[in-house]
Amino acid sequence: MRELEFQTRITTNILFDYMLRHTYNSPSGILGSGIGAVFVVAFFGTQNFLYLLAGIVLLLYLPCSLYISSLKQMQRTPAFKEPLCYRITEEGITVTQGEASQLQKWENMYRAVSTRSSIIIYNTKVNAWIFPRSDMGAMTPRVIEMISTHLPADKVKIRW
């Protein structure tokens, strides 16, 4: 059957991209951005500088803190220091790093989403494998096709 293999290396920017997508698609991320935007709009209606300041703080705090978190996570996570090898088959996705190997069957995967930089496969609500598009290169459309073939359509939110 069809089988795809590729290696990925997680970088700070790839991890930051994942964290942004994960956070801004959560209720707290949406709420924080909405409140920040409301404060900025309120400034234009009232000319009260405190509204503008509060809005800017709310809108900039989250991305800045996520970038700092991604830097720290890159430094303290040994798994990010070595490349991850992925094998996608009809059975599921196997990830290998060094001597360790793990198979995740398609039926046990939570969902698949994308960002401009990556394809993200969630194996739980909060844990995911990140496939940087730059590492997959020309194989990206085939990877997306395999994912779309094996996961139910309502679990796949991938843009080409």
For each residue, the residues with C-beta under 8 A, 3 or more apart:
1: 89 90
2: 89 90 146
3: 87 88 89
4: 86 87 88 139 142 143 146
5: 85 86 87 88
6: 85 86 131 135 136 139 143
7: 83 84 85 86 135
8: 83 84 86 130 131 132 135 136
9: 83 84 132 135
10: 14 15 74 80 84 130 132
11: 14 15 74 132
12: 15 16 67 70 71 74
13: 16 17 117
14: 10 11 17 18 117 118 130 132
15: 10 11 12 18 19 70 73 74 80 130
16: 12 13 19 20 66 67 70
17: 13 14 20 21 115 116 117 118
18: 14 15 21 22 115 118 120 128 130
19: 15 16 22 23 66 69 70
20: 16 17 23 24 63 66 115
21: 17 18 24 25 113 115 120
22: 18 19 25 26 126 128
23: 19 20 26 28 29 62 66
24: 20 21 29 30 33 62
25: 21 22 29 30 113
26: 22 23 29 30
27: 30 31
28: 23 31 32
29: 23 24 25 26 32 33 62
30: 24 25 26 27 33 34
31: 27 28 34 35
32: 28 29 35 36 58 61 62
33: 24 29 30 36 37 58 59 62
34: 30 31 37 38
35: 31 32 38 39 58
36: 32 33 39 40 54 55 56 57 58 59
37: 33 34 40 41 55 59
38: 34 35 41 42 55
39: 35 36 42 43 51 52 54 55 58
40: 36 37 43 44 51 52 55 56 59
41: 37 38 44 45 55
42: 38 39 45 46 48 51 55
43: 39 40 46 47 48 49 51 52 55
44: 40 41 47
45: 41 42
46: 42 43 51
47: 43 44
48: 42 43 51 52
49: 43 52 53
50: 53 54
51: 39 40 42 43 46 48 54 55
52: 39 40 43 48 49 55 56
53: 49 50 56 57
54: 36 39 50 51 57 58
55: 36 37 38 39 40 41 42 43 51 52 58 59
56: 36 40 52 53 59 60
57: 36 53 54 60 61
58: 32 33 35 36 39 54 55 61 62
59: 33 36 37 40 55 56 62
60: 56 57 63 64
61: 32 57 58 64 65
62: 23 24 29 32 33 58 59 65 66
63: 20 60 66 67
64: 60 61 67 68
65: 61 62 68 69
66: 16 19 20 23 62 63 69 70
67: 12 16 63 64 70 71
68: 64 65 71 72
69: 19 65 66 72 73
70: 12 15 16 19 66 67 73 74
71: 12 67 68 74 75
72: 68 69 75 76
73: 15 69 70 76 77 80
74: 10 11 12 15 70 71 77 80
75: 71 72
76: 72 73
77: 73 74 80 81
78: 81 82
79: 82 84 97
80: 10 15 73 74 77
81: 77 78
82: 78 79 97 98
83: 7 8 9 97
84: 7 8 9 10 79 95 96 97 129
85: 5 6 7 95 96 97
86: 4 5 6 7 8 93 94 95 96 129 131
87: 3 4 5 93 94 96
88: 3 4 5 92 93 143 146 147
89: 1 2 3 92 93 94
90: 1 2 150
91: 103 105 106
92: 88 89 103 104 105 106 108 109 150
93: 86 87 88 89 103 104 106 109 121 129
94: 86 87 89 101 102 103 104
95: 84 85 86 101 102 104 129
96: 84 85 86 87 100 101 102
97: 79 82 83 84 85 100
98: 82
99:
100: 96 97
101: 94 95 96
102: 94 95 96
103: 91 92 93 94
104: 92 93 94 95 108 109 123
105: 91 92 108 109
106: 91 92 93 109 150 151
107:
108: 92 104 105 123
109: 92 93 104 105 106 112 121 122 123 151 155
110: 122 123 124 125 155
111: 121 122 151 155 156 157
112: 109 119 120 121 122 147 148 151 155 156 157 158
113: 21 25 119 120 122 157 158
114: 118 119 120 144 157 158 159
115: 17 18 20 21 118 120
116: 17
117: 13 14 17 132 133 134
118: 14 17 18 114 115 130 131 132 133
119: 112 113 114 130 131 133 136 140 143 144 147 158
120: 18 21 112 113 114 115 128 129 130 131
121: 93 109 111 112 128 129 131 147
122: 109 110 111 112 113 125 126 127 128
123: 104 108 109 110 127 128 129
124: 110 127
125: 110 122
126: 22 122
127: 122 123 124
128: 18 22 120 121 122 123
129: 84 86 93 95 120 121 123
130: 8 10 14 15 18 118 119 120
131: 6 8 86 118 119 120 121 135 136 143
132: 8 9 10 11 14 117 118 135 136
133: 117 118 119 136 137 140
134: 117 137
135: 6 7 8 9 131 132
136: 6 8 119 131 132 133 139 140 143
137: 133 134 140
138: 141
139: 4 6 136 142 143
140: 119 133 136 137 143 144
141: 138 144 145 160
142: 4 139 145 146
143: 4 6 88 119 131 136 139 140 146 147
144: 114 119 140 141 147 148 158 160
145: 141 142 148 149
146: 2 4 88 142 143 149 150
147: 88 112 119 121 143 144 150 151 156 158
148: 112 144 145 151 153 156 158
149: 145 146
150: 90 92 106 146 147
151: 106 109 111 112 147 148 155 156
152: 155 156
153: 148 156
154:
155: 109 110 111 112 151 152
156: 111 112 147 148 151 152 153
157: 111 112 113 114
158: 112 113 114 119 144 147 148
159: 114
160: 141 144
